[in-house]
Structures are given as C-alpha cells and as structure tokens.
Amino acid sequence: MRKGQGKFVTVVSDISEGDLIEMIDSHRQQEIIEVLMEQPVEVREQVEEVSVDMWGGFPKVIKEVFPNAQIVIDRFHVMKVVNRDLNKLRRAAGITDRCSKYLLLSNGEALNPLQLDKLELILKKSECLRIAYQMKEDFREIYETNLTVKKGQEKLKKWLNHARLFFRESASTIENHFEGICNYFVHRTTSGVMEGINNKIKLIMRQGYGFSNFDNFRNRVLACFLH
C-alpha cells in the first residue's frame, strides 16, 4: 500500500468465483481476525479450504475465523521457494549466460526446441546444477500428476530425502508446512485467481495516482469488483 517495510494490505477473495471479498489495512494476525470475524458465523463455518502463502500468521487466523477449513499452501508459492534455491545454485556456479535464469526456472515442458538446446548448453557447465535442475522438474511433476493425498505425501517425502543437499532452505520450508502443502492434493486448490485480482487492484492504484486514504482506496476497489 505504501513504501516501507510492513506496509501491506491483506486481500481476501472467493477463489471459486474470482470475487474480491475484503481488503484489510493490515498484515497483523489480530487485526485480520477482528475484521474477518465481522462476517456471520454461518458463512465462516461453511468455508472448507483457505489457500494461502507460507506467512506464519495464517494458521492462527484460519483456525479462529474459519473453524471447519483446511489450510492449503498455494503450490505456486511452494515452487517459488524451490526456484529461489535453484537460482542460488546457478549464481554459485558462476553461470551468467543470457536467459540462464529464465530457462532454468521455467517449466521445462513449456520450452521450445531452441530454448531446450540453450538450456542443455547451460547444464553442461555444471553437473551439480544439472542434478538440481532435474530435481526441480521432478518436484514440479509431483504437482502436475493426479495424485491422492497419500501418494502426494509419499512423493514429497521421497523428494525431500534427496533434496536437502541442493535445496536446503526450501526443503526445510516444505517440511515446516508439509500438511498444508499436501492438502493441495485433496481438491487441487490454488490461489492462482489472486494474481488477476492483485493486478487489477494495482491498476486501480496507478489510475488513482496512489491513495493517501485507505478507506477511499478500499471503497474504490470494492466498487470495481461489483458485478
């Protein structure tokens, strides 16, 4: 919302319908809880899943506000931490080829033949990076495969057993959020719709040349999302 650390707005949406529900001028647990508790208890009890990133404050918020909901860690945020570790390995290997970051972090199946040739040239420079890249692709494949929760858990545990050498930070993060990550395999719920909502909110902010008053900003945004 404003420049400076901690100046974030919490955006709440119905990801099934793609609708914006609320904007909260805070990213603090208790303040988020207070606003969401204004929703009728009958509505809150009907929520079955809440898809979030890995911010540590969400579990308490969800437990208090949505007592019947499962936490689902958004798969794209999980891939982001895996890719972050892979990119650190790229830099450590001294690989600065043009587009090397893009080629390594992209979905391998989405690359065209020319891009795959360039990727192969990059991977020839570092066997460690080649192994790590394949592990990243293996991890992505777990999400792409239609697995049950149990199978998803087994695949992730197997990946973690081999990943700690190359993906130390992301492996630790995945272990800490393991249940929420595996809940993805129940209904394959993601927060992907939030990217479109957030982009629209940013556009409204730019068109308004910034908003000094949060309530005015919130009212403008909510009005733009009305059907």
Kinemage of the C-alpha trace (Angstrom):
@kinemage 1
@onewidth
@group {chain A} dominant
@subgroup {mainchain}
@vectorlist {calphas} color= white
{ca met a 1} P 0.000 0.000 0.000
{ca arg a 2} L 2.822 2.379 0.913
{ca lys a 3} L 6.583 2.283 0.655
{ca gly a 4} L 8.301 0.833 3.670
{ca gln a 5} L 8.546 -2.497 5.390
{ca gly a 6} L 5.271 -3.924 6.700
{ca lys a 7} L 3.008 -1.561 4.752
{ca phe a 8} L 0.867 -4.341 3.328
{ca val a 9} L -2.837 -4.758 2.692
{ca thr a 10} L -4.415 -8.198 3.194
{ca val a 11} L -6.656 -9.177 0.282
{ca val a 12} L -9.396 -11.776 0.838
{ca ser a 13} L -11.225 -13.350 -2.083
{ca asp a 14} L -13.588 -16.131 -3.064
{ca ile a 15} L -11.223 -18.103 -5.290
{ca ser a 16} L -14.041 -20.309 -6.598
{ca glu a 17} L -15.884 -17.332 -8.066
{ca gly a 18} L -12.933 -14.964 -8.519
{ca asp a 19} L -14.638 -12.332 -6.369
{ca leu a 20} L -12.984 -9.871 -4.029
{ca ile a 21} L -14.475 -10.140 -0.519
{ca glu a 22} L -12.480 -7.749 1.631
{ca met a 23} L -9.381 -5.573 1.877
{ca ile a 24} L -7.791 -5.094 5.285
{ca asp a 25} L -5.339 -2.284 6.027
{ca ser a 26} L -3.024 -4.596 7.948
{ca his a 27} L -0.966 -7.765 7.790
{ca arg a 28} L -1.144 -8.445 11.528
{ca gln a 29} L -2.852 -11.549 12.864
{ca gln a 30} L -5.203 -9.968 15.371
{ca glu a 31} L -6.271 -7.106 13.117
{ca ile a 32} L -7.062 -9.530 10.277
{ca ile a 33} L -9.020 -11.740 12.686
{ca glu a 34} L -11.064 -8.795 14.001
{ca val a 35} L -12.156 -7.738 10.518
{ca leu a 36} L -12.969 -11.254 9.284
{ca met a 37} L -14.915 -12.076 12.463
{ca glu a 38} L -17.437 -9.444 11.345
{ca gln a 39} L -18.637 -11.964 8.769
{ca pro a 40} L -21.612 -14.037 10.026
{ca val a 41} L -20.584 -17.241 11.788
{ca glu a 42} L -22.845 -19.251 9.430
{ca val a 43} L -20.774 -18.001 6.495
{ca arg a 44} L -17.424 -18.615 8.168
{ca glu a 45} L -18.353 -22.155 9.181
{ca gln a 46} L -19.131 -23.046 5.552
{ca val a 47} L -15.602 -22.304 4.355
{ca glu a 48} L -13.907 -25.635 3.593
{ca glu a 49} L -10.480 -24.531 2.332
{ca val a 50} L -8.327 -21.425 2.627
{ca ser a 51} L -5.480 -21.152 0.133
{ca val a 52} L -2.582 -19.031 1.390
{ca asp a 53} L 1.152 -18.478 1.086
{ca met a 54} L 3.541 -19.549 3.843
{ca trp a 55} L 3.300 -16.471 6.078
{ca gly a 56} L 3.414 -17.831 9.628
{ca gly a 57} L 0.425 -15.820 10.839
{ca phe a 58} L -2.184 -17.510 8.656
{ca pro a 59} L -2.719 -20.750 10.653
{ca lys a 60} L -3.954 -18.863 13.731
{ca val a 61} L -6.165 -16.596 11.615
{ca ile a 62} L -7.757 -19.542 9.814
{ca lys a 63} L -8.245 -21.592 12.991
{ca glu a 64} L -10.093 -18.755 14.742
{ca val a 65} L -12.087 -17.391 11.807
{ca phe a 66} L -12.824 -20.495 9.716
{ca pro a 67} L -13.067 -23.388 12.204
{ca asn a 68} L -14.011 -26.014 9.599
{ca ala a 69} L -11.455 -25.040 6.959
{ca gln a 70} L -8.309 -26.826 5.849
{ca ile a 71} L -5.195 -24.764 5.155
{ca val a 72} L -3.920 -25.257 1.611
{ca ile a 73} L -0.486 -23.833 0.839
{ca asp a 74} L -0.585 -22.404 -2.661
{ca arg a 75} L 1.531 -24.545 -4.991
{ca phe a 76} L 2.969 -21.554 -6.850
{ca his a 77} L 4.413 -20.123 -3.641
{ca val a 78} L 5.990 -23.508 -2.892
{ca met a 79} L 7.541 -23.642 -6.373
{ca lys a 80} L 8.812 -20.108 -5.797
{ca val a 81} L 10.951 -21.167 -2.813
{ca val a 82} L 12.299 -24.193 -4.721
{ca asn a 83} L 13.186 -21.957 -7.673
{ca arg a 84} L 14.869 -19.485 -5.334
{ca asp a 85} L 17.262 -22.201 -4.141
{ca leu a 86} L 17.910 -23.319 -7.719
{ca asn a 87} L 18.752 -19.754 -8.718
{ca lys a 88} L 21.234 -19.501 -5.828
{ca leu a 89} L 22.952 -22.606 -7.176
{ca arg a 90} L 23.097 -21.014 -10.639
{ca arg a 91} L 24.827 -17.954 -9.238
{ca ala a 92} L 27.179 -20.076 -7.100
{ca ala a 93} L 28.171 -21.991 -10.238
{ca gly a 94} L 29.081 -18.675 -11.882
{ca ile a 95} L 26.594 -19.171 -14.704
{ca thr a 96} L 25.555 -15.794 -16.075
{ca asp a 97} L 24.561 -16.751 -19.617
{ca arg a 98} L 21.832 -14.614 -21.085
{ca cys a 99} L 18.406 -16.005 -20.162
{ca ser a 100} L 20.002 -18.701 -17.962
{ca lys a 101} L 17.767 -17.793 -15.028
{ca tyr a 102} L 14.633 -17.856 -17.171
{ca leu a 103} L 15.497 -21.176 -18.796
{ca leu a 104} L 16.349 -22.888 -15.509
{ca leu a 105} L 13.307 -21.684 -13.614
{ca ser a 106} L 10.741 -22.148 -16.374
{ca asn a 107} L 8.529 -25.193 -16.741
{ca gly a 108} L 10.734 -27.483 -18.816
{ca glu a 109} L 7.769 -28.800 -20.811
{ca ala a 110} L 6.915 -25.249 -21.916
{ca leu a 111} L 10.298 -24.593 -23.544
{ca asn a 112} L 10.612 -24.766 -27.328
{ca pro a 113} L 13.382 -26.799 -29.067
{ca leu a 114} L 15.711 -23.794 -29.390
{ca gln a 115} L 15.317 -22.964 -25.695
{ca leu a 116} L 15.936 -26.589 -24.749
{ca asp a 117} L 19.181 -26.541 -26.741
{ca lys a 118} L 20.295 -23.405 -24.902
{ca leu a 119} L 19.341 -24.974 -21.581
{ca glu a 120} L 21.440 -28.049 -22.386
{ca leu a 121} L 24.471 -25.848 -23.065
{ca ile a 122} L 23.991 -24.224 -19.665
{ca leu a 123} L 23.622 -27.540 -17.839
{ca lys a 124} L 26.812 -28.895 -19.465
{ca lys a 125} L 28.740 -26.293 -17.469
{ca ser a 126} L 27.796 -27.736 -14.071
{ca glu a 127} L 26.864 -31.299 -13.161
{ca cys a 128} L 25.563 -30.106 -9.779
{ca leu a 129} L 23.278 -27.628 -11.493
{ca arg a 130} L 22.067 -30.351 -13.864
{ca ile a 131} L 21.124 -32.594 -10.923
{ca ala a 132} L 19.417 -29.705 -9.113
{ca tyr a 133} L 17.519 -28.701 -12.252
{ca gln a 134} L 16.203 -32.248 -12.687
{ca met a 135} L 15.134 -32.287 -9.040
{ca lys a 136} L 13.237 -29.041 -9.582
{ca glu a 137} L 11.465 -30.599 -12.552
{ca asp a 138} L 10.729 -33.733 -10.503
{ca phe a 139} L 9.189 -31.561 -7.821
{ca arg a 140} L 7.020 -29.728 -10.352
{ca glu a 141} L 5.918 -33.074 -11.789
{ca ile a 142} L 4.552 -34.095 -8.371
{ca tyr a 143} L 2.096 -31.219 -8.630
{ca glu a 144} L 1.246 -31.968 -12.250
{ca thr a 145} L 0.426 -35.633 -11.615
{ca asn a 146} L -3.095 -36.524 -10.473
{ca leu a 147} L -2.150 -37.993 -7.092
{ca thr a 148} L -4.150 -38.872 -3.994
{ca val a 149} L -3.195 -37.135 -0.748
{ca lys a 150} L -1.378 -40.268 0.451
{ca lys a 151} L 0.553 -40.654 -2.810
{ca gly a 152} L 1.355 -36.943 -2.798
{ca gln a 153} L 2.761 -37.242 0.721
{ca glu a 154} L 4.871 -40.239 -0.279
{ca lys a 155} L 6.263 -38.497 -3.358
{ca leu a 156} L 7.102 -35.333 -1.420
{ca lys a 157} L 8.821 -37.275 1.375
{ca lys a 158} L 10.902 -39.171 -1.176
{ca trp a 159} L 11.848 -35.890 -2.881
{ca leu a 160} L 12.808 -34.327 0.458
{ca asn a 161} L 15.094 -37.262 1.285
{ca his a 162} L 17.206 -36.455 -1.780
{ca ala a 163} L 16.747 -32.688 -1.875
{ca arg a 164} L 18.448 -31.455 1.284
{ca leu a 165} L 21.906 -31.247 -0.296
{ca phe a 166} L 20.805 -28.895 -3.078
{ca phe a 167} L 17.598 -27.360 -1.710
{ca arg a 168} L 18.426 -26.850 1.956
{ca glu a 169} L 16.240 -23.802 2.647
{ca ser a 170} L 13.252 -24.861 0.561
{ca ala a 171} L 13.369 -28.420 1.932
{ca ser a 172} L 13.178 -27.018 5.466
{ca thr a 173} L 10.293 -24.742 4.467
{ca ile a 174} L 8.394 -27.633 2.861
{ca glu a 175} L 8.859 -29.775 5.974
{ca asn a 176} L 7.535 -26.959 8.180
{ca his a 177} L 4.398 -26.592 6.041
{ca phe a 178} L 4.078 -30.230 4.989
{ca glu a 179} L 0.425 -30.811 5.927
{ca gly a 180} L -0.810 -27.627 4.243
{ca ile a 181} L 1.214 -28.394 1.126
{ca cys a 182} L -0.212 -31.922 0.920
{ca asn a 183} L -3.768 -30.601 1.368
{ca tyr a 184} L -3.415 -29.364 -2.221
{ca phe a 185} L -3.988 -32.948 -3.373
{ca val a 186} L -7.489 -33.013 -1.838
{ca his a 187} L -9.108 -30.679 -4.389
{ca arg a 188} L -6.041 -29.227 -6.171
{ca thr a 189} L -6.967 -25.767 -4.936
{ca thr a 190} L -4.616 -22.877 -5.719
{ca ser a 191} L -4.568 -19.111 -5.253
{ca gly a 192} L -3.937 -18.556 -8.957
{ca val a 193} L -7.007 -16.344 -9.309
{ca met a 194} L -5.438 -13.965 -6.776
{ca glu a 195} L -2.807 -12.895 -9.301
{ca gly a 196} L -5.506 -11.444 -11.536
{ca ile a 197} L -7.236 -9.772 -8.593
{ca asn a 198} L -3.983 -8.262 -7.307
{ca asn a 199} L -3.082 -6.996 -10.778
{ca lys a 200} L -6.459 -5.291 -11.066
{ca ile a 201} L -6.003 -3.686 -7.635
{ca lys a 202} L -2.548 -2.397 -8.661
{ca leu a 203} L -4.047 -0.933 -11.843
{ca ile a 204} L -6.722 0.880 -9.822
{ca met a 205} L -3.996 2.259 -7.549
{ca arg a 206} L -1.984 3.532 -10.528
{ca gln a 207} L -5.042 5.102 -12.135
{ca gly a 208} L -5.791 6.887 -8.868
{ca tyr a 209} L -2.155 8.088 -8.628
{ca gly a 210} L -1.937 6.421 -5.237
{ca phe a 211} L -4.412 6.779 -2.392
{ca ser a 212} L -3.483 8.551 0.834
{ca asn a 213} L -6.726 7.413 2.490
{ca phe a 214} L -7.159 3.632 2.785
{ca asp a 215} L -10.954 3.722 3.164
{ca asn a 216} L -11.296 5.640 -0.105
{ca phe a 217} L -8.990 3.159 -1.808
{ca arg a 218} L -10.874 0.173 -0.379
{ca asn a 219} L -14.274 1.566 -1.435
{ca arg a 220} L -13.000 2.277 -4.946
{ca val a 221} L -11.594 -1.238 -5.327
{ca leu a 222} L -14.658 -2.998 -3.921
{ca ala a 223} L -16.906 -0.978 -6.238
{ca cys a 224} L -14.806 -2.005 -9.256
{ca phe a 225} L -15.307 -5.687 -8.407
{ca leu a 226} L -19.090 -5.468 -8.106
{ca his a 227} L -20.917 -7.403 -10.821
